[in-house]
Amino acid sequence: MSQFQRHGPDRLQKYFLYLIVGDWLLLGGVALVLDSLTFVYGCIIALLVVAYNILLIKLCFFRARRASDGYLLYPVVFAALLSFAILGYVFLFQ
């Protein structure tokens, strides 16, 4: 019996890449509307974005450890740092 070998990325890989792209779009949207939000709504949205990034980092570390997808760590970690910067901006300057 012949073994099935997949050529190219699997579906989980594509879904994970869409999550990363969605994360960057979410960060861009939050950064655009952050000045028009009140302090309470800004804190809530910033905390939700930080929570999303922490979950995405956790998934990314599992994925990078299981498959040799270490290159996925860089955009996710940079997005998490950007979300912490947005959270700091909300608490310090609003």
C-alpha positions as CSV (number, residue, x, y, z in Angstrom):
1,M,0.0,0.0,0.0
2,S,1.3,3.4,-0.9
3,Q,1.6,6.2,1.7
4,F,-0.3,9.5,1.1
5,Q,2.1,12.4,1.2
6,R,0.8,15.9,1.3
7,H,2.5,18.5,-0.8
8,G,2.1,22.0,0.6
9,P,0.7,23.4,3.8
10,D,-2.2,21.6,5.6
11,R,-5.5,23.2,6.4
12,L,-4.6,24.0,10.0
13,Q,-1.5,25.9,8.7
14,K,-3.7,28.0,6.4
15,Y,-6.2,28.7,9.2
16,F,-3.4,29.7,11.5
17,L,-2.1,32.1,8.9
18,Y,-5.5,33.6,8.5
19,L,-5.6,34.1,12.3
20,I,-2.3,36.0,12.2
21,V,-3.5,38.2,9.3
22,G,-6.8,38.8,11.2
23,D,-4.8,39.8,14.3
24,W,-2.9,42.4,12.3
25,L,-6.2,43.8,10.8
26,L,-7.7,43.8,14.3
27,L,-4.7,45.8,15.7
28,G,-4.9,48.2,12.8
29,G,-8.6,48.8,13.4
30,V,-8.1,49.3,17.1
31,A,-5.3,51.7,16.5
32,L,-7.5,53.8,14.2
33,V,-10.5,54.1,16.4
34,L,-8.8,54.2,19.8
35,D,-8.8,58.0,20.1
36,S,-12.5,58.2,19.6
37,L,-13.3,55.7,22.4
38,T,-13.9,56.5,26.0
39,F,-11.4,55.3,28.6
40,V,-13.6,52.4,29.7
41,Y,-14.3,51.1,26.2
42,G,-10.7,51.6,25.2
43,C,-9.5,49.5,28.2
44,I,-12.0,46.7,27.5
45,I,-11.0,46.6,23.8
46,A,-7.3,46.7,24.6
47,L,-7.6,44.0,27.2
48,L,-9.5,41.8,24.7
49,V,-6.9,42.3,22.0
50,V,-4.1,41.4,24.5
51,A,-6.0,38.3,25.5
52,Y,-6.4,37.3,21.9
53,N,-2.7,37.8,21.3
54,I,-1.8,35.7,24.3
55,L,-3.9,32.9,23.1
56,L,-2.5,33.2,19.6
57,I,1.1,33.1,21.0
58,K,0.2,30.0,23.0
59,L,-1.1,28.3,19.8
60,C,1.9,29.5,17.9
61,F,4.4,28.0,20.3
62,F,2.5,24.7,20.2
63,R,2.5,24.8,16.4
64,A,6.1,25.8,16.1
65,R,7.2,23.1,18.5
66,R,5.2,20.4,16.7
67,A,6.1,21.3,13.1
68,S,9.1,23.2,12.0
69,D,7.2,26.5,11.7
70,G,9.4,28.7,13.8
71,Y,9.0,31.5,11.3
72,L,5.5,32.0,12.5
73,L,6.7,33.2,15.9
74,Y,8.0,36.6,14.7
75,P,4.8,38.3,13.4
76,V,2.8,36.9,16.3
77,V,5.2,38.1,19.0
78,F,5.6,41.5,17.3
79,A,1.8,41.8,17.2
80,A,1.6,40.9,20.9
81,L,4.2,43.6,21.8
82,L,2.2,46.1,19.7
83,S,-1.0,45.1,21.6
84,F,0.8,45.7,24.9
85,A,1.9,49.1,23.6
86,I,-1.7,49.9,22.7
87,L,-2.8,48.9,26.2
88,G,-0.1,51.1,27.7
89,Y,-1.2,54.0,25.5
90,V,-4.8,53.6,26.8
91,F,-3.8,53.5,30.4
92,L,-1.2,56.3,30.2
93,F,-2.5,58.8,27.7
94,Q,-6.3,58.5,27.8
